[in-house]
């Protein structure tokens, strides 16, 4: 009885370790963001029932989610040694799932995601096949190229939303402006992660913005990016309603707070508080989508 109970607990721990590896909260945010976009932005407000009944919408959204799972597992595979230095406890926990098992799950997620895309259309298969390639290429080559890797990460974060907008044949200036704000937040977050992970990256000889240009320059770049973010937001505010403006204002204030915390951080604790602010910024961004 005790052995069976221990087995169940171990299986539960392995499941939680897998959820940690695939960054379940990021996948969940992607799903919620795409559904909110499909329901409130890309279709008229009175047709949400038809949107929910559209199989293609569900397949397109879940295709990107499965491919993102593939991307996170591949990234975890390439970053194992660096993560062991930077996040020893979390990495040890995630290693309850062996690398071979992670790669098999990654392959399964890739196949399922591409099959879903193909079920929608062959154009969808081409687009999401390209997305899967970009996810792999980012982890394999691009991630460790200073600035190029950061821009690539921001683009990867936005590509699924572009995919669902193309499926619904919807594109507008105000959604592009909002996407630009989200993209800038994603870019800045990648810079912040360089500061958090600089120890492991330096030991492993990886080239990052922090190791190439220095931590002080990266902190300065974050302050500049938060200042730049206010400029397009000011000139495009007339495109948005009150609630969307309020959501964007909250995002901008939190971006400024996060980067100010980064500037004054003396150790990892301050940087992690700043990183938490970025997570809240992205959540607010997702919750603002229905009001665009």
C-alpha positions in Angstrom: 0.0 0.0 0.0 2.8 2.4 0.9 4.7 1.5 -2.2 1.7 2.2 -4.4 1.2 5.5 -2.6 4.8 6.4 -3.1 4.6 5.5 -6.8 1.6 7.8 -7.2 3.4 10.6 -5.5 6.4 10.1 -7.7 4.2 10.1 -10.8 2.6 13.4 -9.6 6.1 14.9 -9.0 7.2 13.8 -12.5 4.0 15.4 -14.0 4.7 18.7 -12.1 8.3 18.5 -13.3 7.0 18.2 -16.9 4.7 21.2 -16.4 7.7 23.2 -15.2 9.8 22.2 -18.2 7.1 23.2 -20.7 6.6 26.6 -18.8 2.8 25.8 -18.4 2.0 29.4 -17.4 3.4 30.8 -20.7 1.5 28.2 -22.7 -1.7 29.0 -20.7 -1.2 32.8 -21.4 -0.8 32.1 -25.1 -4.0 30.0 -25.2 -6.0 32.6 -23.2 -4.6 35.5 -25.3 -5.5 33.8 -28.6 -9.0 32.9 -27.5 -9.6 36.5 -26.3 -8.3 37.8 -29.6 -10.5 35.5 -31.7 -13.6 36.2 -29.6 -13.3 40.0 -29.1 -10.9 41.4 -31.7 -10.9 39.3 -34.9 -14.6 38.7 -35.1 -17.7 41.0 -34.6 -18.9 41.1 -31.0 -22.2 39.4 -31.8 -20.6 36.3 -33.4 -18.8 34.7 -30.5 -21.0 31.6 -30.7 -19.9 31.0 -34.3 -16.3 31.6 -33.3 -16.5 29.0 -30.6 -18.2 26.6 -33.0 -15.5 27.1 -35.6 -13.2 24.0 -35.5 -10.5 25.8 -37.4 -10.1 28.4 -34.7 -9.6 25.8 -32.0 -7.1 23.8 -34.2 -5.1 26.9 -35.0 -4.9 28.0 -31.4 -4.0 24.6 -30.0 -1.5 24.0 -32.8 0.5 27.0 -31.7 0.2 25.8 -28.0 1.6 22.3 -28.8 4.4 23.8 -30.9 5.3 26.2 -28.0 5.5 23.1 -25.7 7.9 21.7 -28.3 9.9 24.9 -28.3 10.3 25.1 -24.5 11.3 21.4 -24.3 14.0 21.9 -27.0 15.2 25.1 -25.2 15.4 23.2 -21.9 17.5 20.5 -23.7 20.0 23.1 -25.1 20.2 25.1 -21.8 20.6 22.2 -19.4 24.1 23.0 -18.3 23.5 26.8 -18.0 20.3 26.2 -16.1 22.1 23.8 -13.7 24.3 26.8 -12.7 21.6 29.5 -12.6 18.7 27.5 -11.3 20.1 24.4 -9.6 17.0 23.5 -7.5 14.5 24.0 -10.3 16.7 22.2 -12.8 17.2 19.3 -10.5 13.4 19.0 -10.0 12.8 19.2 -13.8 15.4 16.4 -14.3 12.9 14.0 -12.8 11.9 13.8 -16.4 14.9 12.3 -18.3 16.2 14.1 -21.4 15.2 11.2 -23.6 11.6 11.4 -22.3 11.6 15.2 -22.8 12.7 14.8 -26.4 10.1 12.1 -27.1 7.4 14.4 -25.7 8.8 17.3 -27.7 8.6 15.2 -30.9 5.0 14.2 -30.0 4.0 17.8 -29.4 5.6 18.8 -32.7 3.7 16.1 -34.6 0.4 16.9 -33.0 0.8 20.6 -33.6 1.7 20.2 -37.2 -1.2 17.7 -37.8 -3.6 20.2 -36.3 -2.3 23.0 -38.6 -2.5 20.7 -41.6 -6.1 19.8 -40.7 -7.0 23.5 -41.0 -5.1 24.1 -44.4 -1.9 23.4 -46.1 -1.1 27.1 -45.7 -1.5 26.6 -42.0 1.0 23.7 -42.1 3.5 25.9 -43.9 3.1 28.7 -41.4 3.3 26.6 -38.3 6.0 24.4 -39.8 8.0 27.6 -40.2 7.1 28.6 -36.6 8.4 25.2 -35.4 11.6 25.6 -37.3 12.1 29.1 -35.9 11.6 27.7 -32.3 14.3 25.1 -32.9 16.7 27.4 -34.7 16.3 30.0 -31.9 17.4 27.5 -29.3 20.1 26.0 -31.4 21.8 29.0 -32.9 20.1 32.4 -32.4 19.5 32.6 -28.7 23.2 33.3 -27.9 23.6 36.1 -30.4 23.3 39.4 -28.4 20.3 41.5 -29.4 19.4 39.3 -32.4 18.4 36.6 -29.9 16.3 39.1 -27.9 14.5 40.5 -31.0 13.9 36.9 -32.2 12.4 35.9 -28.8 10.0 38.9 -29.0 9.0 37.9 -32.6 8.5 34.3 -31.6 6.1 35.4 -28.8 4.0 37.4 -31.3 3.9 34.9 -34.2 1.0 32.8 -32.9 -1.2 35.9 -32.7 -0.2 36.8 -36.2 -1.2 33.3 -37.2 -4.7 33.5 -35.7 -5.2 37.0 -37.1 -4.4 35.7 -40.6 -6.8 32.8 -40.2 -9.6 35.3 -39.3 -8.3 37.7 -42.1 -8.0 40.6 -39.7 -5.3 43.2 -39.4 -5.5 46.8 -38.1 -3.2 49.6 -37.1 -4.4 49.6 -33.4 -3.7 45.8 -33.0 -0.3 46.3 -34.6 0.4 49.2 -32.2 -0.7 47.1 -29.2 1.4 44.2 -30.5 4.4 46.5 -30.7 4.0 47.3 -27.0 3.8 43.6 -26.1 6.8 43.0 -28.3 8.8 45.7 -26.6 7.9 44.1 -23.2 9.1 40.7 -24.4 12.3 42.2 -25.8 13.0 44.0 -22.5 12.2 40.8 -20.5 14.8 38.9 -22.5 17.4 41.6 -21.6 16.5 41.3 -17.9 16.8 37.5 -18.1 20.4 38.0 -19.4 21.2 39.8 -16.2 19.6 37.1 -14.1 21.4 34.3 -16.0 24.7 36.0 -16.5 26.6 33.7 -14.1 25.8 30.5 -15.9 26.2 32.1 -19.3 29.6 33.4 -18.4 30.8 30.1 -17.0 29.5 28.2 -20.1 31.1 30.8 -22.4 27.8 31.9 -24.0 27.6 35.2 -25.6 24.8 37.4 -24.3 24.1 41.1 -24.0 25.2 41.1 -20.4 28.4 39.3 -21.0 29.3 41.2 -24.2 28.3 44.8 -23.2 28.3 44.6 -19.4 25.4 44.6 -16.9 25.4 48.4 -16.6 24.9 48.9 -20.3 22.0 46.4 -20.2 20.4 48.2 -17.3 20.7 51.5 -19.2 19.1 49.8 -22.3 16.2 48.7 -20.2 15.6 52.2 -18.9 15.8 53.6 -22.4 13.3 50.9 -23.7 10.8 51.8 -21.0 11.1 55.5 -22.0 10.7 54.7 -25.7 7.5 52.6 -25.0 5.7 55.7 -23.8 6.2 57.6 -27.1 4.1 55.4 -29.5 1.5 54.8 -26.7 1.0 58.6 -26.5 0.6 59.1 -30.2 -1.8 56.1 -30.7 -4.0 56.6 -27.6 -6.9 57.9 -29.7 -7.1 54.5 -31.4 -8.2 52.8 -28.2 -11.1 53.0 -25.8 -10.9 53.9 -22.1 -10.3 50.4 -20.8 -7.7 49.6 -23.4 -5.9 52.9 -22.6 -6.1 52.1 -18.9 -4.6 48.7 -19.4 -1.8 50.0 -21.5 -1.1 52.7 -18.9 -0.8 50.1 -16.2 1.6 48.1 -18.5 3.8 51.2 -19.1 3.9 52.1 -15.4 4.8 48.6 -14.4 7.5 48.4 -17.2 9.0 51.6 -15.7 8.8 50.2 -12.2 10.5 46.9 -13.3 13.3 48.7 -15.1 13.8 51.1 -12.1 14.1 48.0 -9.8 16.6 46.6 -12.2 18.7 49.8 -12.2 18.8 49.7 -8.4 19.1 45.9 -7.9 22.2 44.8 -5.9 21.6 41.1 -6.4 19.4 38.4 -7.8 16.5 39.2 -5.4 15.9 42.7 -6.9 16.2 41.3 -10.5 13.7 38.6 -9.7 11.2 41.2 -8.4 11.7 43.1 -11.6 11.1 39.8 -13.6 7.8 39.3 -11.6 6.7 42.8 -12.7 7.3 41.7 -16.3 5.1 38.7 -15.8 2.3 40.9 -14.4 2.8 43.2 -17.4 2.1 40.3 -19.8 -0.9 39.2 -17.8 -2.3 42.7 -17.9 -1.6 42.8 -21.7 -3.6 39.6 -22.2 -6.5 40.9 -20.1 -6.5 44.1 -22.1 -7.1 42.3 -25.4 -11.0 42.2 -25.1 -11.1 46.0 -25.0 -9.0 46.7 -28.1 
